[in-house]
């Protein structure tokens, strides 16, 4: 039986959870609710849902809810930032 020596014991759930450190444990990732993301970004919850469904913002489905890695929100905002003027 082949075994993986990668040291990664996490299962592939189909959702990629971006972190600032590639070696970060999943237990170190802080997940936010859609409402928390909306508050942080100062947009509506519907906007967050649209971003998740359009794959602009990665998320994990937990039952009927979504959870978004906090670092993914910060990465999105950093990458979307433009210099005006």
C-alpha positions in Angstrom: 0.0 0.0 0.0 1.6 3.3 -1.0 2.0 5.9 1.7 2.7 9.6 1.5 5.7 11.0 3.2 4.6 14.6 2.8 3.6 14.8 6.5 0.3 16.3 5.6 -2.5 14.4 7.5 -5.3 16.7 6.4 -8.0 15.3 4.1 -8.7 16.9 0.8 -12.1 18.4 1.3 -12.2 20.1 -2.0 -11.7 23.5 -0.5 -8.4 25.2 -0.4 -7.8 27.1 2.8 -5.2 29.8 2.1 -3.0 30.9 4.9 -0.1 33.3 5.2 2.2 30.3 6.1 2.2 27.3 3.9 3.0 25.1 7.0 0.2 26.5 9.2 -2.0 23.8 10.8 -5.7 23.9 10.0 -6.3 24.4 13.7 -4.4 27.7 13.5 -6.8 29.1 10.9 -9.4 31.5 12.2 -12.7 31.2 10.4 -15.2 34.0 10.1 -18.9 33.9 9.5 -20.4 35.6 6.4 -21.8 38.3 8.8 -18.3 38.9 10.3 -16.8 39.1 6.8 -19.5 41.6 5.7 -18.9 43.7 8.8 -15.1 43.6 8.3 -15.4 44.6 4.6 -18.3 47.0 5.2 -20.5 45.3 2.5 -23.8 43.4 2.7 -23.9 39.7 3.5 -25.4 39.1 0.0 -22.2 40.6 -1.4 -20.1 38.2 0.5 -22.3 35.3 -0.6 -21.9 36.4 -4.2 -18.1 36.6 -3.8 -18.0 33.1 -2.3 -20.2 31.6 -5.1 -18.1 33.4 -7.7 -14.9 31.9 -6.2 -13.6 35.4 -5.5 -13.4 34.6 -1.8 -12.6 31.0 -0.7 -14.9 29.5 1.9 -15.6 26.2 3.6 -19.2 24.9 3.8 -20.2 23.8 7.2 -23.7 22.3 7.0 -25.8 25.1 5.4 -23.4 27.8 6.4 -20.1 29.1 5.0 -17.0 30.0 6.9 -14.3 32.1 5.4 -10.6 32.0 6.5 -9.7 35.3 8.1 -6.4 35.4 6.1 -8.4 35.0 2.9 -10.3 38.2 3.6 -7.1 40.1 4.4 -5.5 38.7 1.2 -8.5 39.7 -0.9 -8.5 43.3 0.5 -4.7 43.6 0.0 -4.9 42.4 -3.6 -8.0 44.5 -4.4 -6.5 47.7 -3.0 -5.8 50.4 -5.6 -4.0 53.7 -5.3 -6.5 56.5 -6.2 -5.3 59.7 -7.8 
